[in-house]
Amino acid sequence: MGFGFAIGVFGVLILAHAAYATIQYRGLLKILEEEFSGPPTNVIVELLLGLVFCISAALSVPGEFLSIHPDSEENRIVSLPANLDFMIFNHRGKLFPSEKDMKLKC
């Protein structure tokens, strides 16, 4: 996690520098009384580089997926009620007909 986190911090620093460079460039254009048409190319390159670093850090930092099965040995933090008869799970599977319904229609 340390290397990915460092890449993310570096990406954020590059994005902050690009923002600062754009603000500084606009201030220079105001002094010279010229129109702002867009940031210079080096700022655009910095933005793209910072974006790549931040995306790579976002994909590498989050860690492992945890098990969602209640009987799994890895998942001992979640406590379930003693009576499992009244547990209701709402999900999109109700929209699809079950195999029993398919056999009854034939």
All heavy atoms as an XYZ file, in Angstrom:
819
protein
N       0.819     -1.190      0.000
C       0.000      0.000      0.000
C       0.861      1.250      0.000
O       0.437      2.293     -0.473
C      -0.931     -0.013      1.213
C      -1.864      1.166      1.257
S      -3.079      0.977      2.540
C      -3.088      2.599      3.210
N       2.073      1.188      0.462
C       2.918      2.362      0.573
C       3.299      2.962     -0.761
O       3.273      4.178     -0.943
N       3.671      2.108     -1.744
C       4.089      2.604     -3.042
C       2.917      3.225     -3.799
O       3.045      4.298     -4.387
C       4.718      1.470     -3.848
C       5.247      1.913     -5.177
C       6.343      2.755     -5.259
C       4.636      1.496     -6.344
C       6.820      3.176     -6.487
C       5.107      1.901     -7.567
C       6.203      2.741     -7.647
N       1.767      2.561     -3.787
C       0.579      3.097     -4.461
C       0.116      4.395     -3.834
O      -0.314      5.323     -4.533
N       0.198      4.469     -2.509
C      -0.188      5.694     -1.807
C       0.756      6.839     -2.172
O       0.327      7.980     -2.376
C      -0.195      5.447     -0.302
C      -0.706      6.606      0.493
C      -2.054      6.888      0.524
C       0.160      7.411      1.207
C      -2.536      7.954      1.251
C      -0.306      8.485      1.938
C      -1.664      8.748      1.967
N       2.053      6.543     -2.288
C       3.034      7.570     -2.653
C       2.780      8.072     -4.081
O       2.902      9.270     -4.354
C       4.445      7.017     -2.529
N       2.405      7.157     -4.970
C       2.083      7.565     -6.344
C       0.853      8.480     -6.335
O       0.792      9.475     -7.065
C       1.856      6.331     -7.234
C       3.188      5.660     -7.520
C       1.175      6.702     -8.534
C       3.079      4.407     -8.331
N      -0.144      8.164     -5.499
C      -1.330      9.006     -5.399
C      -1.018     10.391     -4.874
O      -1.537     11.391     -5.378
N      -0.171     10.459     -3.857
C       0.219     11.771     -3.312
C       0.995     12.561     -4.355
O       0.780     13.771     -4.528
C       1.044     11.584     -2.017
C       1.687     12.877     -1.575
C       0.172     11.019     -0.919
N       1.872     11.878     -5.094
C       2.633     12.544     -6.147
C       1.703     13.059     -7.247
O       1.880     14.165     -7.764
C       3.673     11.579     -6.718
C       4.599     12.204     -7.718
C       5.474     13.218     -7.350
C       4.601     11.775     -9.030
C       6.312     13.793     -8.268
C       5.449     12.344     -9.955
C       6.305     13.351     -9.577
N       0.683     12.276     -7.593
C      -0.296     12.704     -8.592
C      -1.070     13.924     -8.142
O      -1.318     14.848     -8.932
N      -1.465     13.955     -6.874
C      -2.189     15.117     -6.346
C      -1.289     16.349     -6.327
O      -1.736     17.461     -6.631
C      -2.757     14.804     -4.943
C      -3.265     16.043     -4.250
C      -3.847     13.757     -5.035
N      -0.020     16.159     -5.999
C       0.916     17.294     -6.022
C       1.103     17.825     -7.443
O       1.191     19.043     -7.649
C       2.260     16.879     -5.424
C       2.275     16.657     -3.918
C       3.630     16.140     -3.469
C       1.912     17.925     -3.185
N       1.157     16.935     -8.423
C       1.274     17.380     -9.812
C       0.024     18.156    -10.228
O       0.110     19.199    -10.890
C       1.518     16.177    -10.744
C       2.935     15.651    -10.548
C       1.310     16.546    -12.204
C       3.245     14.415    -11.352
N      -1.152     17.672     -9.831
C      -2.390     18.397    -10.156
C      -2.432     19.762     -9.479
O      -2.888     20.748    -10.074
C      -3.605     17.568     -9.746
C      -3.866     16.302    -10.566
C      -5.041     15.529     -9.978
C      -4.125     16.646    -12.008
N      -1.961     19.834     -8.247
C      -1.927     21.128     -7.543
C      -0.945     22.088     -8.224
O      -1.226     23.286     -8.352
C      -1.540     20.914     -6.084
N       0.178     21.560     -8.677
C       1.143     22.417     -9.378
C       0.575     22.903    -10.705
O       0.800     24.052    -11.100
C       2.452     21.665     -9.607
C       3.484     22.515    -10.279
N       3.652     22.524    -11.645
C       4.375     23.403     -9.774
C       4.609     23.371    -11.952
N       5.075     23.919    -10.837
N      -0.172     22.063    -11.393
C      -0.793     22.478    -12.655
C      -1.813     23.584    -12.405
O      -1.905     24.545    -13.191
C      -1.445     21.283    -13.338
N      -2.567     23.472    -11.322
C      -3.533     24.525    -10.987
C      -2.814     25.828    -10.654
O      -3.225     26.911    -11.109
C      -4.403     24.078     -9.816
N      -1.738     25.734     -9.892
C      -0.970     26.928     -9.538
C      -0.351     27.564    -10.782
O      -0.353     28.795    -10.926
C       0.118     26.578     -8.519
C       0.983     27.737     -8.131
C       0.493     28.738     -7.296
C       2.285     27.855     -8.599
C       1.273     29.825     -6.949
C       3.080     28.938     -8.264
C       2.568     29.915     -7.425
O       3.337     30.986     -7.096
N       0.165     26.746    -11.700
C       0.772     27.266    -12.923
C      -0.270     27.953    -13.802
O       0.018     28.977    -14.441
C       1.458     26.141    -13.693
N      -1.490     27.416    -13.831
C      -2.556     28.045    -14.613
C      -2.939     29.393    -14.017
O      -3.135     30.380    -14.746
C      -3.784     27.127    -14.689
O      -3.388     25.876    -15.231
C      -4.872     27.723    -15.543
N      -3.063     29.459    -12.699
C      -3.381     30.729    -12.038
C      -2.277     31.750    -12.275
O      -2.543     32.931    -12.564
C      -3.617     30.498    -10.528
C      -4.884     29.685    -10.318
C      -3.690     31.820     -9.779
C      -5.064     29.195     -8.910
N      -1.041     31.309    -12.210
C       0.085     32.209    -12.444
C       0.100     32.686    -13.899
O       0.371     33.864    -14.178
C       1.383     31.477    -12.106
C       2.584     32.353    -12.015
C       3.799     31.562    -11.560
O       3.865     30.358    -11.751
N       4.755     32.245    -10.968
N      -0.220     31.806    -14.823
C      -0.268     32.166    -16.241
C      -1.385     33.177    -16.506
O      -1.193     34.127    -17.268
C      -0.474     30.892    -17.065
C      -0.600     31.106    -18.549
C       0.497     31.486    -19.309
C      -1.810     30.919    -19.192
C       0.387     31.690    -20.672
C      -1.938     31.111    -20.560
C      -0.838     31.494    -21.295
O      -0.944     31.688    -22.646
N      -2.537     32.987    -15.878
C      -3.637     33.957    -16.050
C      -3.276     35.320    -15.471
O      -3.639     36.361    -16.022
C      -4.917     33.432    -15.396
C      -5.520     32.298    -16.210
C      -6.855     31.964    -15.729
N      -7.758     33.067    -16.073
C      -9.063     32.998    -16.000
N      -9.640     31.892    -15.581
N      -9.818     34.020    -16.322
N      -2.570     35.319    -14.353
C      -2.111     36.590    -13.778
C      -1.134     37.310    -14.690
O      -1.183     38.540    -14.840
N      -0.249     36.545    -15.347
C       0.692     37.140    -16.285
C      -0.037     37.718    -17.494
O       0.299     38.802    -17.982
C       1.706     36.089    -16.737
C       2.739     36.526    -17.769
C       3.682     37.561    -17.163
C       3.503     35.332    -18.280
N      -1.078     37.003    -17.947
C      -1.844     37.512    -19.087
C      -2.615     38.790    -18.731
O      -2.792     39.660    -19.574
C      -2.815     36.446    -19.603
C      -2.182     35.267    -20.333
C      -3.245     34.279    -20.756
C      -1.375     35.736    -21.526
N      -3.074     38.881    -17.476
C      -3.759     40.106    -17.054
C      -2.800     41.292    -17.038
O      -3.173     42.416    -17.382
C      -4.383     39.919    -15.681
C      -5.646     39.107    -15.706
C      -6.246     39.025    -14.328
C      -7.491     38.148    -14.358
N      -8.102     38.019    -13.026
N      -1.567     41.045    -16.621
C      -0.566     42.119    -16.605
C      -0.261     42.574    -18.026
O      -0.147     43.763    -18.312
C       0.716     41.658    -15.880
C       0.428     41.463    -14.394
C       1.853     42.647    -16.078
C       1.565     40.845    -13.628
N      -0.150     41.606    -18.935
C       0.148     41.924    -20.329
C      -1.092     42.353    -21.110
O      -0.990     42.685    -22.285
C       0.796     40.715    -21.022
C       2.136     40.259    -20.464
C       2.596     38.991    -21.160
C       3.172     41.362    -20.628
N      -2.256     42.318    -20.457
C      -3.547     42.690    -21.044
C      -3.861     41.872    -22.293
O      -4.257     42.387    -23.330
C      -3.592     44.190    -21.353
C      -3.495     45.052    -20.125
C      -3.504     46.534    -20.453
O      -3.477     46.892    -21.638
O      -3.529     47.326    -19.501
N      -3.666     40.568    -22.178
C      -3.992     39.649    -23.268
C      -5.168     38.771    -22.859
O      -5.483     38.638    -21.673
C      -2.784     38.772    -23.620
C      -1.624     39.548    -24.216
C      -0.461     38.648    -24.572
O      -0.639     37.418    -24.583
O       0.630     39.188    -24.825
N      -5.804     38.159    -23.838
C      -6.975     37.309    -23.608
C      -6.517     35.894    -23.218
O      -5.565     35.364    -23.782
C      -7.808     37.238    -24.891
C      -9.100     36.511    -24.748
C     -10.229     37.423    -24.316
O     -10.120     38.648    -24.459
O     -11.226     36.874    -23.823
N      -7.217     35.286    -22.256
C      -6.930     33.901    -21.863
C      -7.697     32.964    -22.790
O      -8.919     32.937    -22.806
C      -7.351     33.656    -20.407
C      -7.105     32.258    -19.937
C      -5.826     31.823    -19.640
C      -8.151     31.357    -19.798
C      -5.591     30.531    -19.202
C      -7.931     30.067    -19.363
C      -6.648     29.653    -19.059
N      -6.976     32.186    -23.574
C      -7.625     31.253    -24.497
C      -7.525     29.814    -24.014
O      -8.242     28.951    -24.493
C      -7.005     31.375    -25.889
O      -5.626     31.061    -25.823
N      -6.672     29.536    -23.081
C      -6.523     28.186    -22.544
C      -5.175     28.046    -21.868
O      -4.285     28.889    -22.021
N      -5.008     26.989    -21.104
C      -3.729     26.809    -20.417
C      -2.632     26.412    -21.402
O      -2.914     25.872    -22.476
C      -4.013     25.683    -19.426
C      -5.164     24.956    -20.001
C      -5.968     25.956    -20.751
N      -1.389     26.669    -21.047
C      -0.297     26.277    -21.933
C      -0.161     24.750    -22.011
O      -0.719     24.010    -21.195
C       0.937     26.916    -21.295
C       0.537     27.368    -19.959
C      -0.936     27.403    -19.896
N       0.606     24.289    -22.984
C       0.712     22.840    -23.212
C       1.406     22.118    -22.064
O       1.072     20.967    -21.780
C       1.463     22.562    -24.523
O       2.732     23.201    -24.485
C       0.676     23.046    -25.709
N       2.350     22.762    -21.396
C       3.011     22.076    -20.282
C       2.035     21.818    -19.128
O       2.152     20.815    -18.429
C       4.239     22.845    -19.810
C       3.902     24.205    -19.257
O       2.805     24.718    -19.480
N       4.848     24.796    -18.529
N       1.055     22.700    -18.945
C       0.039     22.485    -17.910
C      -0.879     21.323    -18.305
O      -1.253     20.508    -17.463
C      -0.763     23.781    -17.658
C      -1.937     23.527    -16.748
C       0.136     24.846    -17.069
N      -1.212     21.223    -19.577
C      -2.055     20.114    -20.041
C      -1.328     18.791    -19.866
O      -1.918     17.792    -19.435
C      -2.476     20.355    -21.503
C      -3.393     21.566    -21.576
C      -3.168     19.131    -22.089
C      -3.743     22.001    -22.965
N      -0.025     18.774    -20.151
C       0.765     17.549    -19.945
C       0.807     17.198    -18.464
O       0.686     16.024    -18.090
C       2.189     17.732    -20.532
C       3.096     16.586    -20.124
C       2.115     17.845    -22.043
N       0.965     18.197    -17.604
C       0.953     17.944    -16.162
C      -0.392     17.392    -15.708
O      -0.451     16.487    -14.866
C       1.255     19.233    -15.387
C       2.695     19.621    -15.355
C       2.921     20.859    -14.514
O       2.045     21.202    -13.693
O       3.976     21.494    -14.669
N      -1.480     17.926    -16.239
C      -2.808     17.426    -15.878
C      -2.988     15.971    -16.274
O      -3.504     15.160    -15.501
C      -3.894     18.292    -16.526
C      -4.105     19.672    -15.929
C      -5.049     20.480    -16.807
C      -4.643     19.558    -14.524
N      -2.570     15.633    -17.488
C      -2.704     14.239    -17.937
C      -1.819     13.303    -17.114
O      -2.238     12.202    -16.752
C      -2.364     14.141    -19.422
C      -3.345     14.830    -20.370
C      -2.830     14.762    -21.798
C      -4.717     14.208    -20.252
N      -0.609     13.731    -16.801
C       0.296     12.915    -15.989
C      -0.252     12.734    -14.571
O      -0.229     11.625    -14.024
C       1.672     13.572    -15.957
C       2.819     12.741    -15.406
C       3.045     11.524    -16.277
C       4.085     13.579    -15.348
N      -0.765     13.805    -13.988
C      -1.368     13.707    -12.657
C      -2.597     12.818    -12.660
O      -2.834     12.055    -11.721
N      -3.390     12.886    -13.726
C      -4.561     12.024    -13.847
C      -4.161     10.558    -13.911
O      -4.769      9.713    -13.243
C      -5.360     12.417    -15.097
C      -6.579     11.556    -15.408
C      -7.664     11.818    -14.376
C      -7.079     11.835    -16.803
N      -3.138     10.246    -14.685
C      -2.672      8.852    -14.785
C      -2.167      8.366    -13.429
O      -2.475      7.242    -13.006
C      -1.577      8.741    -15.869
C      -0.870      7.402    -15.799
C      -2.186      8.947    -17.241
N      -1.409      9.181    -12.728
C      -0.905      8.778    -11.412
C      -2.042      8.574    -10.409
O      -2.045      7.616     -9.642
C       0.087      9.804    -10.865
C       1.451      9.717    -11.477
C       2.228     10.846    -11.631
C       1.969      8.511    -11.920
C       3.492     10.781    -12.189
C       3.228      8.432    -12.489
C       3.991      9.578    -12.621
N      -3.016      9.476    -10.413
C      -4.130      9.355     -9.465
C      -4.998      8.141     -9.775
O      -5.449      7.446     -8.855
C      -4.970     10.628     -9.473
S      -4.163     12.016     -8.673
N      -5.224      7.846    -11.048
C      -6.018      6.670    -11.402
C      -5.284      5.392    -11.039
O      -5.875      4.448    -10.494
C      -6.388      6.702    -12.898
C      -7.449      7.765    -13.142
C      -6.890      5.352    -13.378
C      -7.801      7.960    -14.590
N      -3.977      5.345    -11.292
C      -3.223      4.139    -10.931
C      -3.197      3.938     -9.418
O      -3.259      2.801     -8.938
C      -1.809      4.204    -11.493
O      -1.086      5.249    -10.877
N      -3.120      5.016     -8.660
C      -3.148      4.895     -7.199
C      -4.524      4.461     -6.716
O      -4.645      3.644     -5.800
C      -2.767      6.219     -6.552
N      -5.575      4.974     -7.342
C      -6.928      4.597     -6.936
C      -7.194      3.126     -7.219
O      -7.971      2.473     -6.510
C      -7.952      5.464     -7.665
N      -6.563      2.574     -8.227
C      -6.760      1.160     -8.538
C      -5.882      0.240     -7.702
O      -6.212     -0.923     -7.508
C      -6.486      0.908    -10.027
C      -7.472      1.552    -10.992
C      -7.016      1.329    -12.422
C      -8.864      0.991    -10.779
N      -4.761      0.746     -7.182
C      -3.844     -0.126     -6.442
C      -3.964     -0.004     -4.926
O      -3.649     -0.952     -4.212
C      -2.403      0.164     -6.860
O      -2.044      1.478     -6.498
N      -4.406      1.126     -4.406
C      -4.427      1.342     -2.954
C      -5.525      0.579     -2.223
O      -5.290      0.054     -1.144
C      -4.500      2.857     -2.635
C      -4.828      3.126     -1.188
C      -3.179      3.505     -2.986
N      -6.765      0.437     -2.763
C      -7.846     -0.086     -1.945
C      -7.662     -1.458     -1.333
O      -8.387     -1.834     -0.589
C      -9.053     -0.100     -2.882
C      -8.787      0.976     -3.815
C      -7.323      0.983     -4.002
N      -6.796     -2.295     -1.598
C      -6.622     -3.544     -0.879
C      -7.505     -4.678     -1.363
O      -8.108     -4.617     -2.430
N      -7.611     -5.733     -0.545
C      -8.299     -6.956     -0.930
C      -9.805     -6.848     -0.723
O     -10.278     -6.115      0.126
C      -7.791     -8.120     -0.089
C      -6.337     -8.426     -0.280
C      -5.890     -9.578      0.596
O      -6.749    -10.203      1.246
O      -4.693     -9.850      0.629
N     -10.534     -7.666     -1.496
C     -11.956     -7.808     -1.276
C     -12.172     -8.720     -0.080
O     -11.456     -9.698      0.110
C     -12.640     -8.415     -2.504
C     -12.724     -7.478     -3.659
C     -11.976     -7.691     -4.805
C     -13.556     -6.376     -3.611
C     -12.056     -6.832     -5.869
C     -13.642     -5.504     -4.674
C     -12.888     -5.737     -5.810
N     -13.178     -8.431      0.726
C     -13.500     -9.256      1.881
C     -14.653    -10.186      1.549
O     -15.483     -9.902      0.695
C     -13.865     -8.365      3.068
C     -12.780     -7.412      3.537
C     -13.313     -6.532      4.657
C     -11.558     -8.183      4.000
N     -14.716    -11.281      2.242
C     -15.758    -12.261      2.009
C     -17.091    -11.740      2.530
O     -17.169    -11.110      3.582
C     -15.413    -13.565      2.730
O     -16.468    -14.476      2.605
N     -18.173    -12.021      1.800
C     -19.498    -11.588      2.238
C     -20.315    -12.745      2.780
O     -21.443    -12.558      3.185
C     -20.261    -10.908      1.090
C     -20.466    -11.859     -0.070
C     -19.555     -9.653      0.650
C     -21.419    -11.336     -1.120
N     -19.772    -13.945      2.763
C     -20.502    -15.094      3.282
C     -20.518    -15.045      4.807
O     -19.475    -14.851      5.443
C     -19.857    -16.396      2.808
C     -19.875    -16.541      1.321
N     -21.033    -16.713      0.611
C     -18.876    -16.508      0.409
C     -20.753    -16.805     -0.665
N     -19.445    -16.668     -0.824
N     -21.671    -15.228      5.426
C     -21.735    -15.108      6.888
C     -21.025    -16.247      7.613
O     -20.613    -16.080      8.747
C     -23.237    -15.127      7.196
C     -23.870    -15.726      6.009
C     -22.987    -15.423      4.844
N     -20.828    -17.386      6.962
C     -20.176    -18.514      7.623
C     -18.684    -18.569      7.367
O     -18.014    -19.495      7.813
C     -20.815    -19.828      7.140
C     -22.284    -19.915      7.536
O     -22.637    -19.339      8.583
O     -23.060    -20.537      6.794
N     -18.141    -17.593      6.662
C     -16.732    -17.594      6.334
C     -15.891    -17.311      7.577
O     -16.275    -16.555      8.464
C     -16.457    -16.530      5.272
O     -15.080    -16.444      5.033
N     -14.723    -17.930      7.621
C     -13.818    -17.714      8.759
C     -13.216    -16.308      8.738
O     -12.864    -15.775      9.781
C     -12.692    -18.759      8.729
C     -13.176    -20.161      9.033
C     -13.755    -20.293     10.434
O     -13.236    -19.648     11.362
O     -14.736    -21.027     10.584
N     -13.116    -15.715      7.566
C     -12.554    -14.373      7.458
C     -13.528    -13.306      7.923
O     -13.142    -12.185      8.204
C     -12.187    -14.090      6.000
C     -11.179    -15.045      5.426
C     -11.073    -14.890      3.922
O     -11.856    -14.125      3.345
O     -10.199    -15.540      3.338
N     -14.798    -13.622      8.002
C     -15.840    -12.636      8.264
C     -16.432    -12.860      9.659
O     -17.586    -13.197      9.795
C     -16.909    -12.753      7.181
C     -17.822    -11.561      7.162
O     -17.542    -10.568      7.800
N     -18.911    -11.669      6.455
N     -15.679    -12.634     10.675
C     -16.153    -12.862     12.040
C     -16.568    -11.575     12.726
O     -16.970    -11.585     13.874
C     -15.079    -13.565     12.868
C     -14.930    -14.995     12.490
C     -16.189    -15.733     12.877
N     -16.377    -16.876     12.007
C     -17.544    -17.432     11.762
N     -18.628    -16.947     12.267
N     -17.640    -18.460     10.969
N     -16.482    -10.436     12.079
C     -16.870     -9.176     12.704
C     -18.388     -9.032     12.699
O     -18.979     -8.530     13.643
C     -16.215     -8.001     11.964
C     -14.703     -8.115     12.057
C     -16.665     -6.672     12.522
C     -13.954     -7.114     11.219
N     -19.028     -9.492     11.668
C     -20.471     -9.348     11.526
C     -21.165    -10.367     12.427
O     -20.856    -11.540     12.425
C     -20.897     -9.583     10.062
C     -22.393     -9.523      9.932
C     -20.232     -8.584      9.168
N     -22.110     -9.903     13.230
C     -22.878    -10.816     14.061
C     -24.286    -10.920     13.502
O     -24.925     -9.918     13.181
C     -22.921    -10.321     15.510
O     -23.544     -9.073     15.564
N     -24.766    -12.130     13.355
C     -26.088    -12.369     12.821
C     -27.058    -12.648     13.955
O     -26.667    -13.138     15.019
C     -26.049    -13.558     11.853
C     -25.186    -13.362     10.616
C     -25.104    -14.659      9.834
C     -25.741    -12.265      9.754
N     -28.332    -12.366     13.778
C     -29.305    -12.668     14.832
C     -29.423    -14.177     15.036
O     -29.085    -14.976     14.160
C     -30.605    -12.073     14.297
C     -30.405    -11.888     12.849
C     -28.945    -11.723     12.620
N     -29.891    -14.554     16.206
C     -29.984    -15.975     16.536
C     -31.006    -16.694     15.655
O     -30.810    -17.842     15.275
C     -30.354    -16.130     18.011
N     -32.097    -16.035     15.325
C     -33.133    -16.662     14.521
C     -32.997    -16.176     13.079
O     -33.328    -15.051     12.757
C     -34.520    -16.304     15.075
C     -35.608    -17.104     14.419
O     -35.350    -17.912     13.537
N     -36.827    -16.876     14.858
N     -32.538    -17.043     12.191
C     -32.299    -16.660     10.809
C     -33.550    -16.799      9.941
O     -33.504    -16.542      8.749
C     -31.172    -17.511     10.216
C     -29.815    -17.359     10.901
C     -28.805    -18.288     10.241
C     -29.338    -15.941     10.829
N     -34.691    -17.208     10.528
C     -35.907    -17.391      9.744
C     -36.495    -16.068      9.258
O     -37.208    -16.043      8.256
C     -36.979    -18.114     10.566
C     -36.591    -19.552     10.842
O     -35.753    -20.076     10.085
O     -37.117    -20.131     11.799
N     -36.220    -14.991      9.950
C     -36.842    -13.718      9.609
C     -35.896    -12.767      8.879
O     -36.173    -11.587      8.776
C     -37.367    -13.042     10.874
C     -38.448    -13.837     11.522
C     -38.199    -14.553     12.671
C     -39.712    -13.894     10.963
C     -39.195    -15.296     13.267
C     -40.709    -14.636     11.551
C     -40.456    -15.344     12.709
N     -34.814    -13.274      8.347
C     -33.905    -12.435      7.572
C     -34.475    -12.268      6.171
O     -34.829    -13.242      5.513
C     -32.515    -13.059      7.512
C     -31.806    -13.029      8.842
S     -30.166    -13.693      8.747
C     -29.362    -12.478      7.788
N     -34.602    -11.035      5.707
C     -35.167    -10.737      4.401
C     -34.084    -10.066      3.566
O     -33.470     -9.090      4.003
C     -36.398     -9.812      4.526
C     -37.475    -10.499      5.351
C     -36.907     -9.423      3.151
C     -38.622     -9.587      5.702
N     -33.860    -10.598      2.390
C     -32.890    -10.026      1.475
C     -33.624     -9.528      0.242
O     -34.248    -10.294     -0.470
C     -31.839    -11.064      1.062
C     -31.019    -11.539      2.222
C     -31.300    -12.741      2.840
C     -29.976    -10.782      2.700
C     -30.544    -13.181      3.902
C     -29.214    -11.209      3.760
C     -29.495    -12.406      4.366
N     -33.576     -8.242      0.000
C     -34.177     -7.668     -1.204
C     -33.082     -7.524     -2.253
O     -32.042     -6.938     -1.996
C     -34.780     -6.295     -0.913
C     -35.975     -6.406     -0.014
O     -36.747     -7.354     -0.123
N     -36.129     -5.447      0.887
N     -33.327     -8.075     -3.407
C     -32.365     -7.993     -4.488
C     -33.087     -8.051     -5.822
O     -34.291     -8.282     -5.887
C     -31.320     -9.101     -4.389
C     -31.913    -10.469     -4.286
N     -32.319    -11.175     -5.385
C     -32.196    -11.235     -3.211
C     -32.816    -12.331     -4.998
N     -32.754    -12.392     -3.680
N     -32.344     -7.851     -6.883
C     -32.939     -7.804     -8.213
C     -33.293     -9.175     -8.756
O     -33.888     -9.293     -9.808
C     -31.986     -7.110     -9.172
C     -31.924     -5.624     -8.910
C     -30.946     -4.999     -9.823
N     -29.797     -4.651     -8.983
C     -28.631     -4.288     -9.422
N     -28.405     -4.225    -10.696
N     -27.674     -3.996     -8.600
N     -32.950    -10.225     -8.080
C     -33.246    -11.568     -8.539
C     -34.733    -11.877     -8.557
O     -35.171    -12.822     -9.213
N     -35.521    -11.081     -7.814
C     -36.971    -11.305     -7.797
C     -37.601    -10.995     -9.156
O     -38.690    -11.466     -9.456
C     -37.631    -10.440     -6.726
C     -37.262    -10.844     -5.315
C     -38.084    -10.103     -4.298
C     -37.678     -8.655     -4.241
N     -38.335     -7.916     -3.163
N     -36.917    -10.213     -9.968
C     -37.477     -9.845    -11.264
C     -37.469    -11.006    -12.256
O     -38.275    -11.056    -13.169
C     -36.692     -8.677    -11.862
C     -36.733     -7.380    -11.074
C     -35.839     -6.350    -11.737
C     -38.153     -6.852    -10.993
N     -36.541    -11.924    -12.086
C     -36.417    -13.037    -13.011
C     -37.238    -14.219    -12.510
O     -37.237    -14.530    -11.323
C     -34.950    -13.436    -13.153
C     -34.092    -12.308    -13.650
C     -33.173    -11.694    -12.817
C     -34.219    -11.857    -14.952
C     -32.393    -10.663    -13.272
C     -33.444    -10.815    -15.411
C     -32.528    -10.218    -14.583
N     -37.914    -14.919    -13.400
C     -38.707    -16.074    -12.955
C     -37.791    -17.221    -12.533
O     -36.738    -17.441    -13.113
C     -39.522    -16.437    -14.195
C     -38.753    -15.884    -15.340
C     -38.045    -14.665    -14.820
N     -38.212    -17.931    -11.500
C     -37.421    -19.067    -11.044
C     -37.715    -20.280    -11.917
O     -38.638    -20.298    -12.731
C     -37.745    -19.371     -9.578
O     -39.096    -19.774     -9.471
N     -36.954    -21.336    -11.714
C     -37.148    -22.548    -12.510
C     -38.504    -23.190    -12.196
O     -39.122    -23.795    -13.051
C     -36.018    -23.530    -12.233
C     -34.691    -23.078    -12.795
C     -33.598    -24.090    -12.530
O     -33.909    -25.281    -12.344
O     -32.433    -23.684    -12.514
N     -38.987    -23.075    -10.976
C     -40.283    -23.635    -10.602
C     -41.413    -22.967    -11.388
O     -42.320    -23.609    -11.866
C     -40.529    -23.466     -9.106
C     -39.597    -24.258     -8.240
C     -39.878    -23.965     -6.781
C     -38.843    -24.590     -5.895
N     -39.044    -24.232     -4.509
N     -41.322    -21.630    -11.510
C     -42.348    -20.894    -12.261
C     -42.313    -21.266    -13.736
O     -43.342    -21.335    -14.392
C     -42.139    -19.394    -12.112
C     -42.376    -18.926    -10.693
O     -43.081    -19.636     -9.943
O     -41.858    -17.850    -10.330
N     -41.135    -21.522    -14.257
C     -41.001    -21.888    -15.676
C     -41.644    -23.256    -15.930
O     -42.271    -23.474    -16.950
C     -39.541    -21.896    -16.085
C     -38.872    -20.550    -16.011
S     -39.546    -19.361    -17.176
C     -38.741    -19.910    -18.644
N     -41.474    -24.185    -15.000
C     -42.054    -25.530    -15.185
C     -43.551    -25.514    -15.045
O     -44.245    -26.287    -15.677
C     -41.427    -26.494    -14.173
C     -39.977    -26.800    -14.442
C     -39.415    -27.749    -13.420
C     -37.946    -27.989    -13.683
N     -37.337    -28.822    -12.657
N     -44.096    -24.630    -14.221
C     -45.539    -24.588    -14.019
C     -46.257    -24.016    -15.243
O     -47.395    -24.357    -15.514
C     -45.887    -23.745    -12.795
C     -45.472    -24.357    -11.443
C     -45.776    -23.340    -10.331
C     -46.208    -25.639    -11.203
N     -45.613    -23.132    -15.960
C     -46.254    -22.514    -17.114
C     -46.368    -23.456    -18.313
O     -47.176    -23.253    -19.182
C     -45.491    -21.243    -17.527
C     -45.672    -20.123    -16.540
C     -44.956    -18.882    -17.012
C     -45.129    -17.768    -15.999
N     -44.434    -16.551    -16.406
N     -45.547    -24.458    -18.393
C     -45.548    -25.352    -19.567
C     -46.731    -26.256    -19.604
O     -47.451    -26.671    -18.912
C     -44.293    -26.198    -19.586
S     -42.829    -25.210    -19.863
